Amino acid sequence: MTNALILGGTGWLSGRISQRLQDDGVDVTCLARGSRAAPGSAELVRGDRDDPRVYEALSAREWDHVIDISSRADHVIAAVVALGDRAARWTYVSSVSAYADDVTVGADESARLHVAAKPGDEYEYGPQKVAAEDAVRTLDGRALIVRPGLIVGSGDPSDRFGYWAAAVLRAGSADVLLPPTEGRTAQVIDVDDVAAFIATATATGAINAVGAQHPLGDVLALFRTATGHTGGTVSAEEEWLVEHGVEYWAGERSLPLWLPAEMTGFMARSNAAYLANGGFLRRLEDTVAEVVQDERVRGVERERRAGLTGSEERELLAELRRLPLR
């Protein structure tokens, strides 16, 4: 492979893919709006994917590898139509959110998907990914569909995994509020492992890019170990957290990685195909250590896209302590 086109290429994951390809000696072109610089020596082609003419110059070239991470099916469909016959290989980065089954533990790539979104449907992330996958599947024998789970690592713009580093760092010797962890699992994958797989895989078809399954309590304990947290932990019951406006998974006033009890399979999927096709998983302890350092640099009290603020956590802990003993 001598060249690659990344549709995006300047974001968090796509930027890591771009840099990995460049490290392997590949000439990389990134199509993006230009709000951020292209990584390394990659060529930046400025364009808006809502513009029907955006692919005109790119369609005049032959591509060894086209990589697309869009979460809008119309963008993916238009790219396949414009560039499909110019690409020797195509990788689409989908998501485990394409699956309709979030209950079955150990489900593999044959698990049931959502019904694909249709033009005019209200936007839903999972169905949009399925519709995009359907478009990519028309590139018979040339397409890899990668379905990552929760991608983590330094610089993560979602702030989900990093929240726990920030929470224990800001606590110091004080307590940290935890969600219920019994029976819950966490399954994450390092951003650099996903980038390396996309850059080097030769497989086709759909593959879950997910990490190993870990008890959620063990994952949260890794952050305490990595930071030297000397305080304790206080676990709240699910019903109490919901009643007090604490959200699952992500977003403001949330406890990231915490999922409803019935979603037993969402972070417990099979990664057998990923490993069988050359996928690598670095030690979770190493990823946690990197994220802790990243949070120290970025600032634990900064405004975040996910998690509780320090004051919100302290208020919740104070209210929990006022509850009568059982």
Secondary structure, DSSP 8 states (H G I E B T S, - for coil): --EEEEES-SSHHHHHHHHHHHHTT-EEEEEE-SSS--STT-EEEE--TTSTTTTTTGGGS-BS-EEE--S-HHHHHHHHHHHGGGBS-EEEE--GGGBS--S-TT--TTS-B-----TT----HHHHHHHHHHHHTTSTTTEEEEEE-EEE-TT-TT-HHHHHHHHHHHHTTS-EEE---TT-EE-EEEHHHHHHHHHH----EEEEE----EEHHHHHHHHHHHHT--S-EEE--HHHHHHTT-EEESSBTEEET---TT-TTTT----HHHHHTT-----HHHHHHHHHHHHHHH-TTS--SSB--HHHHHHHHHHHHTS---
